[in-house]
Amino acid sequence: MAAPDIHQLIAARAAELAYYSPYFFLRQFSGEPQQALFGTGAAERWNRTSGAETYHHIAPKADVYWLLHQLEWDSAYFGAPVYRLFTGLFDAQAATTQLAQAAIALRQHLVARTETFYAFCVVPAEDVRLLQGLTAAGWQLVETRLTYYREQLTAFDHPRFPVRAATVEEAVHIGQIAARVRNPYDRLHADVGFSNARADAYLGQYAQNTVAGKLATVVLVPDVAGLPVDSFVAISDLETDAGALDARLSRVLLTAVGPANRGWHVKLVAETLHRARALGHEAVLMTTQATNHAIFRTCEKLGFRLGATGHVLVCNCL
């Protein structure tokens, strides 16, 4: 019997790939367009994307295709290739040991290219077999993520709070806030391959880029006379995805609250929801770690619901 080709393996993985949509839990979007955009369709189009590549591991009983994307900015920042693994494609009969062997072969392939690299993936909790295969091959779990969402924004009537958009001149300060407010459970801080100082610096640069590099649509900060700015929320309006879904959506990319602005997390997120309501958005999404109990309280106060759970795994050779 001939080995299955990539199209057959994509079809075999359709049920799991449906959960790779960041919006699968939003019922107003049917499953078919989400599969076409973010699941099986994304896998079919993979090699047409800049920076994307496919590594095919051929084995007697289990062909596996690994879909990788090299992240340009991250690679430049760390001075070594940084890859995000989108997923693996394999037959329904592939055993965990075979998936593990394929994942080991992927690591060897990357090491042969350059001994120093960093790879990570965000795997939906529903993709159990991929999780088992990667962890059996030595990929480490560093973070469990929960994605919350808030719909029915026209009914949102939480009290208002004074905020304003951060200016480009405040970008460095925004980065400093993020670097100071360390979260030991985020992807880099939880990875033993990174020192706290290195993880702080990366997070600070990312936060700075939400303002100066326009990674976010807007960054909101408190606007109270006499109150120092020691917190922020970075928001993306998800223009590309929203356009493809014919919708209006926004996502909280990053928040940080320093001691001088204690209590402002719920206020900034509330203003994020007020902003989305004013813009006619259908939903606001926010992702956090499963360990971030303070965020859970914010979600409960503001009417968010749990939508998805994912696990972040890493292969760190930096």
N, C-alpha and C positions, 0 to 999 in steps of 0.2 A: 504494500500500500504506500502511495506517495505521501511524503510529509506535507502537512497542511501549510498553505501559504499565509501571508500576513492578513489577507482579507478574511480567510476562514477563521483565523484566530481572533480577529476583531469581532466577528459575529459571535464567536464562542464566549466572548467576554462582555457582551452587550448588557447583561443584567447588572454587572458590577460597574461598568462604565457609566451607567445612568446616574450613579451617585457622584461622579466627578463634576457634575454641574454644580456651580456654587449656589444655584437657586432651585435645586430639585424639590425643596420643601415648600416653595411658593406655588400654591395650587392654581393661581391664575395663569401660569405658564404650563402648557401641556408638555408631556414627556417627549414627544417626537421632535419638536424644534430644539429642545435642550440636548437631546442625544446628538442631533446634527451639529450643534454649535460646540458642545463641550465634552461629549462622550465619544461614541463611535465615529462621528464625523471628524472630530479633532484628531483621532488616531489615523483616519484615512488620509487626512491632509498633512500629516506630521512633517514630512520631509520638505514641504513647500515653505515652511516657516524659517525665517532667518535665525541662525544659531542652533537649529534643531538637528538631531542626528538619530540614526537607528543602529543599534548593535544587535546583530543576529547571532545567537548562540545555537549551534546545531548539535543536537544530541540524538542518540538512537531512539529514545522513547519520548523526548520532550524538546521540540523546537521552541525557543523563547525569543521574542523580540523585545528589546528594552528601548523605550522612547525617552531620549535625553534632550535637554535644552541647556546650552551653556549661557550663563548670565553675564552679559558684557560688563555692566557696572561693577558687580560683585567681584568678577575675575580681576578687573583692574584694581579694585580696592585692596584685595588680599594678595595681589601679585602672583596668583596661581589660578588655574581653571576652577570655576565654581559651576557645578551642574545641578539642575533640578531634574529629577527623574519624574516624568509624568506618570508612567505606569509600565507594567510588563504585559505582554500578550502571549498567551499560552493556551493549550488545549485543556478541556475540562478534566481530562484523565491525568494530567501532570501531577505527580506526587510532590509533596513538600521537599523531599530530598533532592528531587530533580530541579525544582525551582531554586533551591539553595545552591546547587552546583552551577546553575546558570548565573546566579547573582555573584558567586565567587569568580566566575569567568569574566563577568562585566568589570569587577574590580581589577582583575589582572590586566584586562584590556586597557583600562584607564591608567594603571601604573606603568604599563609598557610605553604609553604615550608620554607621560610625565609623572615622576614619582610623587610629586606634591600636587594634591587636588582636594576638593571638598565636594561631596555630593549629598543631596538631601531629597526627600520626597514627602509629600503630604498625602497620606492614604486614607480614604474614607473608612470608617469603622466597619462598613459592610463588606469591604474587600478583604475578607479574612484570609483567604489562601495566599494573596500577595504578602500580607503582613507576616504570615507564618514563614513563607519562603525567604523573605529578606532577613528576618530576625534569626532564622536558622543559619544564614550565611554570615552573621556577625554585624549586620546593620543594627544600630542602637536606637532605642526609643528615647527621645529627649523631650518630647512635649505631646500632650493631649489637648486638642483644641475643641472648643465649643463655639458654634456659630448661633447667635441669637438674631431674631428679626422682630421688627415692629411694623405691623400693617395698620389699616383703618386710621390713618393719620388725620383725617378730617375731624375725628372725634377727640383728638389729643388736646387737652386743655390744662396742662400742667402750668403752674406759675412761671412767669418770665423772669429772666436774669440778664443783667447788662453784659453784653459781650461785643467784641469787635473782631475784625479780621487782622491777623498778624501781618506785619509789613516785612518786606524783604530785608530791611535793616535789622529786624529782630531774629533772623534765621539762626545766627550763631547762638543767641540766647535760648531759642527753642531747643536747639541741639543740646545745650548744656543742661537744661531741665531734664530731658530724656535720659541723658547719661548719668545724672545724679540719682534719679529715681529708679534704682536697680530692681528688676524683677528676676529673682533667681530661677524662675521656672520657664522663662521664654527660651526659644530654640538655642540661641548661642550661649546664654548664661548656664543653661542646664547641660551643655556639652562639655565634658571634661577636657576636650581638646582645645578649648579656649580659656584663657585667663579672664578673670572678671574685668580687668583693665581693657583687654582687647575687645571683649563683648560690649563694654560700656562705650568704647570709642566708635564701634560700628553702629550701635543704636543711636548715638548722638549724631553721627553723620547722616544716617537715614532720616532722622527727625529734621535735621537742618535742611535736607533736600526736599522735604515736604513743602517747605516755604521757598527756598532759593531755587531748587530744581524743579519745582512745580509738579512733584509727585502727587500732591493733593490738589483738589479743586480750590479748597479754602482751609485755612487753619484758624480756628476761633480761640480767643483768649479772653479772660475777664476784663471788663472795662468799668472798674470801680475806682473812683478818686481815692488816692492814698493807699490802694492795695497793690502791692508789687505783682507783676506777672510771674507766677510760679506754676502755671498749669496751661495745658492746651489740649485741643482735640483736632486732629487732622482728618478731613473728610474728602472722599472721592465721590463724584457723581456718576462713576462707572459709565462714561459716555459710550464706549465701544459696545459693551455688553447690553446696555439699556437700548441702544439703537438697534442692535440685532434682534432683541426681544420685543421691540416696539413698545417700550415701557420707560418709566422714569424711576430711577433707583439711586440710592446712595449708600455708602459704606463708611463706617468709622475705621480708618486705617491705623490710627495710633492715638493713645491718650497718655498723659503723664500729669501727675499732680504732686507738687512739692509741698513741704510742711507749711509754707506761707499761704497756701491756698487750700488748706484742708477743707473737705466738704464740697469742693468744686467739681468733682467728677460727675455727680448726678446733675449738677447745674449745666455743665457743658454738653452733656449728652441730651438733656432736655432741650437745650437750644438747638442742637443738631436736629431733633425731631420737629421743632417749630419751623426751622428753616426748610426742612423737607416738605412739611405741610404747605408752606407758602409757595413752594415751587411746584406743587402738584405731584410729588413723588408718591409711588405706590407703596414703597417699603424702605426701611433703613435696616442695614445689616451691621452686626458688630461681632467680631471674633475675639475670644479671650482664652486663656488657659483654664483647664478644668480645676486648677488649684486657686484661682483668683476669686476668693469668696467675696471680696468687697464689690467686685463687678456684678456678682449674682444679685446682691442687694439693690444695685442700681437698676438692673433689669427688672426685678420684681416691682420696684416703685414706678417704673415708667411703662410697664405693660409689654415688655419684650417676651417672646416665646422662644423656646429652644428649637432650632431647626436641624442642626447637623453636628456630628462628632467626627473628628479626624485625628490621626496619629502622625507625628512628625518623626521620621527615621533618618539617621545620618550615617554616612561612611566618610569619616574624617581622616584624611592623609596629609593635613597641612603641617 
